[in-house]
């Protein structure tokens, strides 16, 4: 009698385990169209976040009207990373100013593809991502001026006024920004004609742009040149040589008088 009871209890135990196993369900398959805010494996930009941040910084064009108004801050932009890695449904989550909002959207839309997110069962899913795009007015902030070619000349957000008191220069937006004599087209033609591609850079097949900062003095001469983004292999030295030997520019004008203006210029090297 005792042994029968034990067998019965054992059978009940096995039945209970079997019933629990049947209750366990596999996680549901992700919806084909659902957009997830939180996922097991988030979407990431191709090349990594550091490369993506560098892309945003390199391609940002600070709107001139925003600079003149002294507008700055951060625009939070949300978008959907599709299963293909493309960016879609781009919109501003925290508006700042119409011109800055528009530039933030343009910047995100022009960015590289992403590695799409993965969720349950490692299925590729759509994910909404939020990226902050910052606009900061500083001596390094730039605004693009029109040029004959698709190569921008940029001017500093903090234009330096050479007033009657040179020891305490005022910081003002010029009434007329500085520009090369003859226009941007003429200046870039001069750069192309006089550029000497460094032998080491040519051997290593290095090309790109060297960012050079300099000041256009009240007489139009270019001084205080320094490289702000280096490439090495002789390209930095050649970029500095070009700026130092370049023809004079037309100085910036403020209230009818010439003033000094800080510039940030990309010197392009292409094989």
Residue, then its C-alpha position, 0 to 999 in steps of 0.5 A: x500500500x505504501x509503495x502504491x502511494x509513492x508511485x501515485x505521487x511520482x506520477x502526479x509530479x511528472x504530470x505537473x512538470x509536463x503541464x508547466x512545460x506546456x505553459x511556457x510559450x516562446x516569445x512573440x515574433x516582433x511585428x513587421x511594422x512596429x517601431x520600438x523605443x527600447x530593444x535588446x540590441x540598439x541600432x548604431x551608426x555605421x562606423x560607430x558613434x564616434x565617427x557619426x559624431x565627427x560626421x555631424x560636426x564636420x557637416x554642420x552649417x550654422x545658419x547665418x541668420x541664427x548667428x546674427x541673432x546669437x541663437x545657440x542650444x541643442x535640438x533633439x531630433x528623433x528618427x526611425x532606423x529602418x530594417x534596411x539601416x536607412x533613416x526615416x520619419x525625421x522630426x524635431x522633438x525639442x524645437x529651438x529656432x526655425x533655422x536651427x531646427x531645419x539645419x538639424x533635420x538636414x544634418x540627420x537626413x544627410x547622415x550615413x546608414x545605421x546598423x539596424x536594431x535587433x529584438x526578440x529572437x534576434x529579429x531585425x526591427x525598426x527603432x526610434x532613435x533620438x540624437x541631440x544636435x548642438x549649436x554653439x557660438x564660439x570662436x570656432x563656430x562657423x557660417x558658410x558663405x556663398x562660393x562659386x564652387x561647392x567648397x565653403x569658406x567659413x567665417x567665425x561666429x565671434x568676429x573680432x572688431x579692430x576698434x580704436x582700442x586694439x587692446x580691448x577689441x569688440x566682438x560684433x557681427x560685421x556689416x560686410x564679411x571679409x572675402x577674397x579679392x575677386x571673390x571666392x572662385x578666384x581664391x580657390x583657383x589660386x589655391x589649386x594653381x599654387x598647391x604643391x602636393x606633399x610627396x609623402x602624402x602622395x606616396x601614402x595616397x592621403x587626401x582630405x581637408x586641413x582646417x586652417x584658422x587665420x585672421x584677416x587684418x584691416x589691410x586685408x593681409x592674412x595672419x596668425x594662421x594655425x591648423x585646427x584639424x591636422x592630417x599629417x604627412x606634410x599636408x598641414x605644412x602645405x596648407x599653412x604655406x598656402x594661407x601665409x602666401x595667399x593674396x590679400x582679402x577684402x577686410x570685413x566692414x563694420x559701421x563703414x570701417x574695416x575690422x579684423x575677422x577670424x576665419x576658418x578655411x578648409x584647404x582641400x587635397x585631392x589626388 
